[in-house]
Amino acid sequence: MKIVFLGPPGAGKGTQAAYIAEAAKIPTISTGAMLREAIANKTELGMTAEGYIKQGALVPDEVVIGIVRDRLVMADCADGYILDGFPRTVEQAKALDAMLPNAIDVALSLEVPDENIIARLTGRRECPTCKATFHVTNNPSKTGDTCDKCGAALVQRADDSEETIKNRMKVYHEQTEPIKDYYKAAGKLTCVDGVGAVSDITKALFKALGL
Ligand code: AMP
């Protein structure tokens, strides 16, 4: 199953992608996670991406398209994948279609209104080691400040500050949301309500995917 996961920042794509990936036995490919790793490792890619990410702006299309192209040819993608955070522009969506003959089966859009987003993003915590994601109220770890899976101390993402969030939302509406029309025209768009309990949303997503 080849899935593009759409939705505003903080919609819960990362959290839900982990459940889908486990059930469907496919990898999650998160361009944001790949870029953050490159920044942590101080690679050339990381140095290019860092300024854009700090401002909540998009990393240029050609950079992101290049890393996805290199990732999708890896052996673990043979039976499918979940793309989380890519495509983020119609240009990227077109590049994905040009990369592979049947690049995606379904574009799943997790629908969350703007007013829910700030609280979700400012409460978000991430494990710097295994990348598991939590939320201080909606999806807390058992101890509150360490990862349930590997025990590392949880951190807040540098771009989850209120100022950067506002810019990320603007960028989402202007550049990313039009992708929904692109996939709707291709008959591949499925929208799922992303407001409510994490487990209820997982059920709705599994149902939409026939899992
Ligand atoms: P995310 O983890 O998906 O919220 O991504 C964090 C940040 O990484 C975004 O705000 C962008 O600056 C950058 N980024 C991630 N994916 C893309 C993409 N497909 N195109 C451009 N920039 C991206």
Residues whose N, C-alpha, C, O or C-beta is under 5 A from the ligand:
A	BS01	AMP	P9 T31 G32 A33 L35 Y52 I53 G56 A57 L58 V59 V64 D84 G85 F86 P87 R88
